[in-house]
C-alpha cells in the first residue's frame, strides 16, 4: 500500500498559541525593541522546538543532538527545559541561561527566542507578527527599554536573522501535514474505514487531547528518535533541505514498517502512530494540537470514516 498524500483540507497552524489577546504589528511600527540584556525573558517561558532547531542548539552547545535532547529537552525533544536557577520573579531560568553571562547557545537559538517579544502567526501563506496583550510585553520586566533606541519591526527581525528559522518552521508545518496524510491513507485507502472501524478516530481524538508527556509515551522510542533526531547534521545550514531529507527518511521508514499491514489491528495501530507523530511534531511547532485533531477527524468523517 503506497502512502500517498491525501488530497484534502490543509489546516493552518500558528507559531504562537494560547494568547488571550494579541496586538498585530506592521513592519513599519517603531517599538522599544533594543534588548537591555537583563535576561528576564529567559525565565519562566515555554520554548517549543522543531527537529532542525534541536540540531542547531546541539551544535551551539558542542553536543550531539541526542545528548542535547536527553539532557536539556522535555517530551522527547520538542521543548526546552526551564530548570535553571530561579531569577526574575523567582521563575526558573532556561536550561541554557548562565546568570551574569546570558544564553550559552545564542548562535543556535530557536526562532521563538529570535522573535521575542514578538510572535509569528501563519495562516495559509500569510504571515503576521504579533505580540501578547495590548501593552508591549518587555515593559513588565525591562521597563528601561523605553529609554533605549527604538527600531522598526522590520529592522528588528532583520537583526535577529530569522529567515532560516522561518524556513525550517514552514517546512516542518508541511512535514506535519504529510505525516497526518499518512494516517489518513492508512485509515481511508486500506479498507479500514470501509470496514466500519470506529476505534481509529477515537484513538486520534485521545492523542489530540493528551498532554505532550503522555503522548510521548505512546510513541515507540525508535519512532521518537526518527522524529526528533534525524542524522542530517550535514544539512544543518540548509533548513529546507534538512526538512525535505527528514521527510524522505520518515516516509521510507513508514513504507518499510506499514506497507504490508493488512489486519484491522495492524492498520489501526499504524494510523494512530502516524497521527501521534504528526500531532507531537505539531506541538513542537506551537500548534493547537487538540484543534488540529478535531479538524482532521472532521475531514476523515467527510471521507467516510466513522467514530
N, C-alpha and C positions, 0 to 999 in steps of 0.2 A: 504494500500500500504506500503510495507516494504521499509525502507530507507537503502538499502544495498549499500556497496561501489561500485562505478563504476570501472570496470576493464579497465584500460586505462593508458594514459600517465601521469607520475608524473613530476611535474615541479620543477626544482631546485630553491632554494632561497638563498639569501646571507644575512648575518647579517649586513654587511656594504653596503650601497647604495650610489651612486652618486659620487664616487671618479673619478676624471678626469684622474688621473694617480696613479698607485699603485706600491709598491715595495713588492714583496713576500719575506718573511724571513724564514730561516730554524731554527729548534730547537737549532742548534749549533751556530748560529750567536751571537756574543758578541756585545751588544749595550749599550748606556748610559741610562739604564732603571731604575736607582735608582732615586726615586722621591725626588725633592727638597722641596716639601710641600708648594710651593708658591701659589697654588690654581688657577693658570691661566687656567688650563683645566676645571675648574668648572664654567667658564664664556662663554656665547655665543655659547653653544653647543645645540644639539638636542639629547635627550636620550629617546629612544623608549622602551616600556615596554611590557612584556607578563604578563598574569594574576598571575603566580607564583611570578614574580619579584614584582608586586604590593603588593602581600600578604607579602613578605619579607620586603619590605620598610615600610609597615604599622606596622609590628611587631617591627622593629627597632625604629620607631617613637613613639610607645606606643599608637597607634590609631587602630580603626577598619579599614578594607580595604575600606569600604565606606567613612569613614571620611577622610582617606588619599587621596582617589581618588578625592573627591569633593573639597578638599582644595588645593591639590598640583599637580593635573594632568589635562591634556587637552584631548579633543576629546573622552570623555567618559572613560578615564583611560589608554590610550595607549601611552601617552607621558608626561614626567615630565615637570612641569612649570619651566621656567627660568625667574623669575620675582623678583629675589633678588636684593640687592643693586648693582649698577654698580661698576665694578672693572677694571680688566685688559682691556686696550684699551677702557674703557668706556662701556664694554659689561655687560649685566645683568648677575648676578650670578644665579646658580641653586637655586631653592626654598629651598633646603636642606643645602645650604652652609652658614656657620656662619663666617663672617670676623674675622680673628685673631684666629679662632679655627679650621675651616675646615668642613668636612662633618658631619652633625648631624645624619646621618643614615649609617655610614660607615660599620657596620657589615652586613647590609642588602642591600648594594649597588648592582645595577644590573650588568649583565655581561659586558655591554658596558663600564661601569666605571672600572671594574676589568681589562679588556683587555687594556684600553687606555694606551699608544698611538697606540696600535695595534688594528687591526680589525680581524674578523674571516669570512672566505668565505667558504661556504658549497656547494659543487656540488656533488649530489648523496650522497655517504658515505665518500667522500674525503674532508678533511679539510685543508685549507691553512690559515696561519697567515700572515697578510699584514700590511702595514702602508701607509697612504696617502702621495702621492708625492714621489719624488726621494730623498729628504732631510728628515732626521729624524724629525718628527713633533715637538718634545719638544724643539728643538733648537730655535724656533721662540719666545717662551715665557719664556723659562727657560734655557738660554744658559749655566748656571752654571752646568747643569747636566754632561757636558763633563768632569768636574773635580771630579765627584763623582764616586764611584766604578761601573764598568761595569759588566754586567751579561749576561749569555746566555738567549735566548728567553725561553728555557725550564725552567731555574731557575726562571725567572720572572713569568711565568704562574703558576708554582707550588706555588710560594709565594702568588699569588693572589687567590688561592683556587677557580679555575674556574670550576671545574668538575660539581658541582651541577647546576651551571648556564648553562653550555653547555648541560647537560642532559635535563633541562627544555626547552631550546631553541629548541633542536631537537625534543622533544616530542610534542611541540606546532606546529612545522612545520608539523608533521604528523596530528595533530588535524585540522590544517588549511586545509589540503588536504581532510580530511574526511568531513568537512563542505561543501567544494566545491563538493565532491561526492554527498552529499545530494541534492545540487542544480541541478546536472546532472540528478539524478534519478527522481526528480520532473518534469524535462523537458522531458527526453527521455523515461522513463518507465511508464509514466502516460497516454500516448497518446497525450500529449500536442504538442510535436514536430510533431508527425504524422498528427495532425490536420491542419498543415500549419502555425502554430503560428510563427510570426516573432518578436513580441514585447519583448519576454523574453530575447533574446540575445542582443537586443538594450538596455534593462534595465541593463544587465550585463556590457555592454560597458560603459554606463553612470556611473555606480558605479566605474568602474576601472579608469575613468578619473576624478572623483570627488575629491575635496580637502577633507582631513580627517574630517575637521569640518563639511562640507556639508554631507559627507557620514554618520557621526554620527547622524545627524538629521533624516536620513532615517531609522534608526534602532529604533524600539519602545523601550521605556525605560525599560520595563520588560526584553526584549531580551538583551539590553546592560548590564543590571545587570547580567544576566545569563552568558554573555561572559566575563565580567571583574571582577565580584565579586562572584566567586563560594564559597560556605560555606564549605571550606575544610582546615581550619586552622590546624586541627589535622594531616594533611598530609604534612604540610609545609616542614618537614625535609626529605621528600622523593619526590623529584620533578617528578620522573617518575610516581609514584602512584598518585600524585596530578593531573597531566595532564590526566592520564587514567580515574580517577574518574570524572574529569571535562568533558571529552568526553562523559562518560556514562550519566551524567546529561543533557548535551545538546541533546544527542540522544533521551533520554526519553521525553524531552520537545518537540522535533520536532515530534516524533511519536504521542504524545498526541494531538498536535495542528494541524498537517498537514495530518495525515494518512487518514482521511475521506474526505478530499477535493477532489472534482471531477469536479468542474466547471473550465473553462479555466481561468477565472479571479483569482479564488482562488489558482489554481496551479501555475499560473504565479507569483502572489504575494509571495507565499511560496518559489518558486525557487529563486526569486530575493532577498528575505530576507536571505536565506541560503548563497547566493553568497555575500551579503553585510557583513554578519558575517565573512565569510572566508577572504574577502579582508581587512576588518578592522583589523582582527587579524594579517593578513599578514603584514599590515603596522606597527603594533606594533612590529613585528619581524624583521623589517628593510628591507622587501622585496620590489621590484619594482612592485607596485600594478598594474599599467597600463599594464606592460609587462605580468604579470600573467593573467590578464583578457583577454588580446589578445590571449594568449596561450590556455586558457580554452575555449574561444569562437571557436578557430580553431579546437580544439578537439571535441567540441559539433557538429560542422558542419560535421566533418568526420563521426559522428554517426547519421547524418540525420537531425539535426536542421537547421533552416534557419534564415536569418537576413534580 
